[in-house]
Amino acid sequence: MTQATPTPAQPAGLDFPLVRRTGYLLNKAGSILMEDAERVLMAQGMRLRYFYVLAALDGDLSLSQQDLSRLLHLDPTTMVALIDEMEQAGHVERRRNPSDRRRYILSLTGDGREALERAGSAVDAVEQDFLSAVPEKDRERLRALLGDLLADRWPRVIACE
């Protein structure tokens, strides 16, 4: 039996059909990257989902707990507990939504921005290391391609803002 010529998606010695599945490779790469990011964030006393909430709130969108729950695919009850924790830590504040008094708009505090900056630097280093074998122009292309794949898949509230 002849060995298939290795490609970037099929390293030498890995001649099985699974490595030809794009979905599997995306999932595997994402899992490894998230595990590495979780490890460096844990050293700062932060979990990955906490970081993602900080990062999601670092923008111009007015997001509620429900919006974040949909965006991050977290159970609403889990999201409430996470926001409670973040509010106690002084990283996030809740404000009543003036157009719907039943909802809260979330925003980062100054301490939250500082925590995001520290955590973001650590996650950037992990991503840089993980992607080091890929030339920078290809990394940009990868981000663009992933953006294209996800363009119509964001929660409605995010896509419409």
N, C-alpha and C positions, 0 to 999 in steps of 0.2 A: 504494500500500500504506500503510495507516495504522499508525502506531507505537503499540504497546501502552503503556498507562499505566504509568509506572515504579512499582515497589513497592520496599520495602526490600531484597527478595531479588533485584530486577532493576533495577539502576541505569539511568539514562537512557543510551541508546545500546547497551545490551547486550540486544538482543532475539534471543536464541538459546536453544534448549531446555535447554541444559546448566545455565543459571542457575536453572532451575525444579526441578533435582534436589537434594533436601535432602542426600543423601549427598555429592554433589560440594561443596556449599557448606560442610558440616561439615568435609570433608577440606581444602578450600582455606583456611578460617579457621584450622583447627588447624595447617596447614603454615606459614602466615604467622606465627602466634603463636609456634610453636616456633623458627622461623628468628630472629625478633626476640629471643627468650629466649636462644637459643644465642649470639647476638652479644654480649649484655651479660655472659653468663657467661664467654665466652672472654676478655673484658677482665679477668676475675678469675682467669684461668688454669684455668677449669673447663668441662667439657663438660656438656651437658644431661642425659645419662644418669647422670653422676656426681651431679648435683643431684637427680635423681629417686630415686637410691638413698638419698642422705642424707634426703630428704623421707619416703621410705617407712619408714625406720628411726626416724623421729621420732614414735613412738607406742607404744601398749601391746602391739602384736602381737609375738610372738616369731617372727622370720622367719629362714629359712635362705637360703643362696645359691640353692638350688633354688626356694624360694618366690619370691624376688626375680626369678629368671629367668622364671618363669611370669607374674608380675605385670607385669613390664616388657617382656615379649616379647623377651628377649635370649637368645641362644644360651648354654647353660650354660658353655661354654669361655670365652666373652667375659665372662660374669659372674665367673668365677673370677679372670681377669686383672684385672678392674675392682676386685674386692674386695681382691686382692693390692696393687694400686696405692693404694687407699684406706687399707689397713692400714699400708703403708709411710709414707703421709702423716700417719698418726696420727689419722685421722678415724673409723675403724671398728675394732672389735676382734671377734675370733672367740672364742666360748666353746663348749666341748663341750656338746651337748644332753644333759642328764642322763637323759632317757628313751630316747635313741638315740645311743650313743657314736660312731656313724659320721658323724653330722651335727654341724654347727656352728650355733649361734645367733649372729646378728650384732647388734651394738649400736653406737650412736654414742659416741664419746669426747667429752670436753669441747671439744677442738679441733674435732671434727666438728660439734658443736652451734653453735659460733661460725661455722664455715664455712657451715653451713646458714642461719644468721641473716643473714649478709651476702648470700649468694646469693639467699635468699628475698626479701629487700628489693628486690633488683634485678629479680627475676622479677615480684614484685608490681607494681612500677612499669611494667614492660612490659605486664602484663595490664591495668592501670588505663588506660594510654594506648590500648591496642588496643580496649578496650571503652568508651572515653569517649563515643562517640556513642549508647550504650545507657543509658537511665535505670537507676539503681541497683536499683529494684524489679524491673525486667526482667532485670537481671544475676542477681539471686537466683533468679528464676523459671527462667532459662536453666540455672543450675547444678542446680536441682531437677529440671528435665526431663531433663538429661543423666544425672543420678543415677538417675532412673527407667528410662531406656533401658539403663543399664549394670547395674542392680541384680542381674540373674541371670547376668551375664556375667563376673564376677570369678572368678579361679581358686578352686577349692574351698577351699583352705587359708585364703585371705583371707576368704571369705564365711562360713566356719564359726567363726572366732575371735571 
